Amino acid sequence: DLPRTFPGHEFIATQEGMAALRRILLAFSFHNPVIGYCQSLNYIAAMMLLVMKNEERAFWVLTALLEDILYPDCHAQDLKGCHVEQRVLKHLLDKKVPS
């Protein structure tokens, strides 16, 4: 997944950027083995790295986002959290924008 992560970006596409992104994702997978690595985490981690401009800060913001902010199990293997969020969105759309 790493080479497909923002392939044209001036930092992420470099060896240094890829190495930093790899370290963040690897550290997170050890920190939270229940989630480990899931597709899309590369894009989230890359964005955190670009905004924070520091690997450690990017790691901790990624950790807070996945463990404390997003709905639980959004990045579980069965994507249960995503299904819950989709149902809530559908309910809100049905209520606010009836067909």
C-alpha positions as CSV (number, residue, x, y, z in Angstrom):
1,D,0.0,0.0,0.0
2,L,2.8,2.5,0.7
3,P,3.8,3.2,-2.9
4,R,0.2,3.9,-3.7
5,T,-0.1,6.5,-0.9
6,F,0.0,9.9,-2.4
7,P,2.4,8.8,-5.2
8,G,2.9,12.3,-6.6
9,H,3.4,14.1,-3.2
10,E,6.8,15.8,-2.9
11,F,7.5,14.3,0.5
12,I,5.4,11.1,0.9
13,A,6.7,9.7,-2.4
14,T,10.3,10.0,-1.4
15,Q,12.3,7.3,0.3
16,E,12.4,9.4,3.5
17,G,8.6,9.9,3.4
18,M,7.9,6.2,2.7
19,A,10.2,5.2,5.5
20,A,8.5,7.6,8.0
21,L,5.1,6.4,7.0
22,R,6.2,2.7,7.3
23,R,7.6,3.4,10.8
24,I,4.3,5.1,11.9
25,L,2.2,2.2,10.6
26,L,4.5,-0.4,12.1
27,A,4.5,1.3,15.4
28,F,0.7,1.5,15.4
29,S,0.4,-2.2,14.5
30,F,2.5,-3.1,17.6
31,H,0.7,-0.5,19.8
32,N,-2.7,-1.8,18.8
33,P,-2.5,-5.4,17.6
34,V,-6.3,-5.7,17.6
35,I,-6.5,-3.2,14.7
36,G,-3.0,-3.9,13.5
37,Y,-2.9,-2.6,9.9
38,C,-6.0,-2.1,7.8
39,Q,-6.3,-0.6,4.3
40,S,-6.8,3.1,4.4
41,L,-4.6,3.6,7.5
42,N,-1.8,4.5,5.1
43,Y,-3.7,7.5,3.9
44,I,-4.8,8.6,7.3
45,A,-1.2,8.2,8.7
46,A,0.2,10.0,5.7
47,M,-2.1,12.9,6.2
48,M,-1.2,13.0,9.9
49,L,2.5,13.0,9.0
50,L,2.0,15.9,6.5
51,V,0.0,18.0,9.0
52,M,2.1,17.2,12.1
53,K,5.5,17.2,10.3
54,N,6.7,14.9,13.0
55,E,6.6,11.1,13.1
56,E,5.9,10.8,16.9
57,R,3.1,13.4,16.9
58,A,1.6,11.8,13.8
59,F,1.7,8.4,15.5
60,W,-0.1,9.8,18.6
61,V,-2.7,11.7,16.7
62,L,-3.4,8.5,14.6
63,T,-3.7,6.5,17.8
64,A,-6.1,9.1,19.4
65,L,-8.2,9.2,16.2
66,L,-8.5,5.4,15.9
67,E,-8.8,4.6,19.6
68,D,-10.7,7.6,21.0
69,I,-12.5,9.6,18.3
70,L,-13.7,7.4,15.5
71,Y,-16.6,5.0,16.2
72,P,-15.2,1.7,17.6
73,D,-14.4,-1.0,15.1
74,C,-14.3,1.2,12.1
75,H,-11.0,-0.5,11.2
76,A,-11.8,-3.9,12.5
77,Q,-11.5,-6.8,10.1
78,D,-15.3,-7.0,9.7
79,L,-15.6,-3.2,9.4
80,K,-18.5,-3.4,11.9
81,G,-18.0,0.2,12.9
82,C,-18.3,1.4,9.3
83,H,-21.6,-0.4,8.9
84,V,-22.9,1.3,12.0
85,E,-21.8,4.7,10.7
86,Q,-23.4,4.0,7.3
87,R,-26.7,3.0,9.0
88,V,-26.7,6.2,11.1
89,L,-26.0,8.3,8.0
90,K,-28.8,6.6,6.1
91,H,-31.2,7.3,9.0
92,L,-30.2,10.9,9.2
93,L,-30.5,11.4,5.4
94,D,-34.0,9.7,5.5
95,K,-35.0,12.0,8.2
96,K,-33.5,15.3,6.9
97,V,-33.9,14.6,3.1
98,P,-36.9,12.5,2.6
99,S,-37.4,11.2,-0.9
